[in-house]
Amino acid sequence: MSGFYFGGSDSGGSHHSDTDDDNLPYPAPLTRSDFLKSNFSPAEYLSSLHNRHQTLEDLRSDLRARSQLLNRELLDLVNSNYQDFLTLGSSLHGGDEKVEEVRVGLLGFKREVEGVRKHVVERSKEVEGLVQEREEVRAQIFVGRQLLEYESQLGELEEKLLVGSQPRTAINGHGDQAASDSEDLSDEEDTSLMPIAKLRRHAEQYLSIKQLEPLIGVDHPFLTAQQSRLLRCRSTMLLDLSTALKQTEHRTSYGQQRLLKIIGIYRDLDEDKEAIKIIKEHRS
């Protein structure tokens, strides 16, 4: 058994182990060209090293060494060209003239831009004024049309009521006025009474005229000048309603229906109290 531990045997065994270590596949150094590719990707590069016989820690050491080497090379490059960097500014000649040309060009361009901007602002204000003027003209046209409609309806109402043309009393269904409105008498049982349909039409036209006033403006000079005419028409309508109310016999069924219609017209004219007053006076 002592022959088993001979030094020669140990020596031979050691020589065999060293030979095996020399035959191990040691990884080649990382090449600089791998990092200089235009499409270099760290993730793809690391994945390409999966067949590299090297531990992760050794790979980190190699990459760290590569980084330190690059830093040293960069520092050496800056140090070797430091003097050239310092003298670069003073070595340039003729640049001031180019800079001045650019500056003058920029100033001219700035003035042109300011001129265009001023022109745009002026045109914008001009257009805004024209738009406002157009709106004012439209409003005046609208008011003018309403004034024409107001005058037309008021003149028509005066003509129907015979206001301002000749002395008149409340119409009673006879004469030329009764003949011109004969169609209103078709639903009246007593043709001697004032036709309700005519009274209602007069009231509706009067209310239609009043509805035009807010559209025109209640303080408009034309409306102010026409108030006397409108007041005469209203007074004439109230006179006709009073006459019709006094003619109505409220004891009959027809008279009661006629009375309600007349009171309804009074209500449309906001003259309910006047109707009640006339009925009380007539009954007394």
KACORKA-V55858 format. One record per backbone hydrogen bond with DSSP energy under -0.5 kcal/mol. NH is the residue of the N-H (numbers start at 1). CO is the residue of the C=O. If there is no record, write none. Layout:
nh co
NH CO
NH CO
//
This chain:
nh co
4 1
5 2
6 3
10 6
11 7
12 8
13 9
14 10
15 11
16 12
17 13
18 14
19 15
20 16
21 17
22 18
23 19
24 21
26 24
34 31
35 32
36 32
36 33
40 37
45 41
46 42
47 43
48 44
49 46
50 47
52 49
53 51
54 52
59 55
60 56
61 57
62 58
63 59
64 60
65 61
66 62
67 63
68 64
69 65
70 66
71 67
72 68
73 69
74 70
75 71
76 72
77 73
78 74
79 75
80 76
81 77
82 79
85 81
86 82
87 83
88 85
89 85
91 87
92 88
92 89
98 94
99 95
100 96
101 97
102 98
103 99
104 100
105 101
106 102
107 103
108 104
109 105
110 106
111 107
112 108
113 109
114 110
115 111
116 112
117 113
118 114
119 115
120 116
121 117
122 118
123 119
124 120
125 121
126 122
127 123
128 124
129 125
130 126
131 127
132 128
133 129
134 130
135 131
136 132
137 133
138 134
139 135
140 136
141 137
142 138
143 139
144 140
145 141
146 142
147 143
148 144
149 145
150 146
151 147
152 148
153 149
154 150
155 151
156 152
157 153
158 154
159 155
160 156
161 157
162 158
163 158
166 162
178 174
179 175
180 176
181 177
182 179
184 181
185 182
186 183
188 185
191 189
193 190
199 195
200 196
201 197
202 198
203 199
204 200
205 201
206 202
207 203
208 204
209 205
210 206
211 207
212 208
212 209
213 209
213 210
214 210
215 211
216 212
217 213
220 217
224 220
225 221
226 222
227 223
227 224
230 226
231 227
232 228
233 229
234 230
235 231
236 232
237 233
238 234
239 235
240 236
241 237
242 238
243 239
244 240
245 241
246 242
247 243
248 244
250 248
252 249
256 252
257 253
258 254
259 255
260 256
261 257
262 258
263 259
264 260
265 261
266 262
267 263
268 264
269 265
270 267
271 266
275 271
276 272
277 273
278 274
279 275
280 276
281 277
282 278
283 279
284 280
//
